[in-house]
Amino acid sequence: MELDTDEEDEDEDDEEENKFEDIDFAKPLNDTIPAEPASLELNLTAHQATTSPGRGRERRKPITKEERERRIQVHQVHLLCLLCHISRRNRWCNDTKVQEALRPHLTAKTVNYLNPGANLSQFGQAESLKNGLKQAGSMWESKFEIRERGLRRALWAEDPAQLQDYEPPNDMDSCMDRKDFQDLAKKLQGSRDVGAQLYCALLRSAGVRARLVCSLQPLSFLPSAPPLPKPKKSATTPKSSQKERARDALAKYEALAESASAASPSSSATARRRLGHPNATAYNFTPVPSPPRQNRAFDTPVKIRESPYPVYWVEVLDVGHQKWQPVDPVVLHTFWKPKAFEPPITDKENCLSYVVAFEADGTARDVTRRYAKAYTAKTRRLRVENALEDGGHWWRKVMNLYRPKRHTDLDQIEDTELAGVEAREPMPRNVQDFKDHPVFALERHLRRHEVLVPGATPSGTVATGSRGPLEKIFRRKDVRIAKSADKWYRLGREVKPNEIPVKWLPKRARPKNSRYDEEDAHVEDEVVGTPLYTEDQTELYEPPPVRNGRVPKNKFGNIEVYVPHMVPRGAVHIVHEHATRAALILGVDYAPALTGFEFKGRQGTAVLHGIIVASEFDEAIRDVINGLGDVQQELEDERKRLVALRMWRKLLMGLRIRERIWSGVDEEERREADRQAELDAAMANADGESDATDEFDMVVNDEDDDMAGGFLVD
């Protein structure tokens, strides 16, 4: 579709008429060219494809197992780096010069409010602290100026080529040292992160016990995390080019105005006629030159696009109630509201997953549960505890580096508070939040080897949608682990007789060369799938005992000893490299101990570790093992003795050859040759060759480097 448009505009303002009224419009314009009609092309198909739901969305490629492991490792390293960064900024908040520069901004009245007397009640102390924080926050809000962008969430790039031309924002937070931090304390400007850090230093200078709190923003390990936005093809011009364009536009405008106001013969005559005097045309007016205009800087106000939720804030101790309370005079301008600090899930600039509070003495603790609204249901999935089996142990080990030496009463009160916050967390409302929930569970989210106990009582119901059916919610403690009879056997348990399976699994294809599962294979072929049993349906496995010194074996000639109590009664498990040889020397009956399997790909290999023999042969076998060890040691000593003798023989032969060569030479010439040989040896010291080697053309054996002149090196 094409539309013809006319670019002529007949409307003019009154100001423009007055401004250009001295121009002679009777003179024809040389450069006046009638504008040709332009054509606009409207593509309704592209518009429909853009507005139609579900189209144009690129499906994200799932990450592999190796990629996820790499992301978890990067996530851990990023956490360590962020903790080191916050620890350094926390030390800067204790800097004397920083606090001396900030302390004069507080009035004596505010300082008195911030340090309530002990004679006040708990309520009075809390209200006094609130009044002081309100006054200090108002002062800080009016004086501190945000000039840079603070810390934000780190994102993964979908394509490595996306990082080739990547440039960080021009207004990002500067890399600074302690001296720069002191200068910012005097100027009262910087990023909002620096504002929170300086505010923490301000409160500490007034005697308030304040923590520096940071919401860590590490790279996520989840595949559903938002990616780094791709650069737009029609990207906006940078600020430098925008300023240049503005200057060019101003220069063109001034040139146009000067050319329009220049006195042409006709235009000047027309202007003189307007004076109304008959002889006015005889006067020549000399135009007064206007003062030169200064170039404008075109510095627009700093506009920084950031998350509406802070990354850094401060916690102060309410001494009356012995409770830590959050304060943020930079972003949220609020205090005593911990649940207001968590950003929504749609915020790509900020994600609350780890919140760490640093005290003035350098100690720190994890206070995420205080600020997360759904720590168990949502926040826990973003943390390393949910990514690895030992993720919780790893995070506790990291935080132990910042743990205080003594656990005070205040720490115990805070531990109780955080545990209570987690315990009072309500039941999730979203079906997806029940997956892997530590307290609640849905039957649809049970794993292959998980079942509900018979007669489990539901704790509530949840709707799967506006019209979906209600699903029952059960407690996680009512979920049991079910295993097959073979899995229980490898744990040292066997299924009780006449037990009914609690669950059936569909049959899986087994490798053709898996010989250790052939017994179970022909049994399972007769049923629909694999039966599963809970631990309550099993009992400890009791292997057949040893009879007449004979060890019971399976059809492969070994015995399964997956756990220690699977050793038969009257037998012992001897683990030694010479155990099998000792049993063969004595001629006693034994069986290799099968302790497990090693799986490489889909192939399982049996692991044999030690032997099982009757207990009456235990002492004899151990004596033979010791004897074999002594024999082996004697052989090793004999080998070393022969090597030493060979080296001594080589040395003596070299000395004999040297003596034969110098037999006809006088003593003085020999001493001179020895001195020359020593000098040559000193010069060749870098090559590691001796004079005897050079003189007699000896070949050094690298395999005997552990020998020292024929003596053995321990």
Buried (B, 14 or more C-beta within 10 A) or exposed (E): EEEEEEEEEEEEEEEEEEEEEBBEEEEEEEEEEEEEEEEEEEEEEEEEEEEEEEEEEEEEEEBEEEBBBEBBEBBBEBBEEBBEEBBEBBBBBBBEBBBEBBBEBBEEEBBBBBBBEEEBEEEEBBBBBBBBBBBBBEBBEEEBEBBBBBBBBBBBBBEEEBEEEEEEEEBBBEEBEEEBBBBBBEEBBBBBBBBBBBBBBBBBBBEBBBBBBBBBBBBBBBBEBBEBEEEEEEEEEEEEEEBEEBBEEBEEEEEEEEEEBEEEEEBBBBBBEEEEEEEBEEEEEEEEEEEEEEEEEEEEEEEBEBBEBBBBBBBBBBBBBEBBBBBBBBBBEBBBEBEBBBBEEEBBBBBBBBBBBBBBEEBBBBBBBBBBEBBBBBBBBBBBBBBBEEBEEBBEEBBEEBEEEEEEEBBEBBEEBBEEBBEEBEBBEEBEBBBEBEBBBBBEBBEEBBBBBEEBEEBEEBEEEEEEEEBBBBBEEBBBEBBBBEBBBBBBBBBEEEBEBBBEBEEEEEEEEBEBEEEBEEEBEEEEBBBBBBEEBBEEBEBEEBEEBEBBBEEEEBBBBBBEEBBBEEBBBBEBEBBBBBBEBBEBBBBBBBBBBEEEEEEBEBEBEBBBBBBEBBEBBBEBBEEBEEEEEEEEEEEEEEBBEBBEEBEEEBEEBEEEEBEEEEEEEEEEEEEEBEEBBEEBEEEEBBBBBBBBEBEEEEEEEEBEEBEEEE
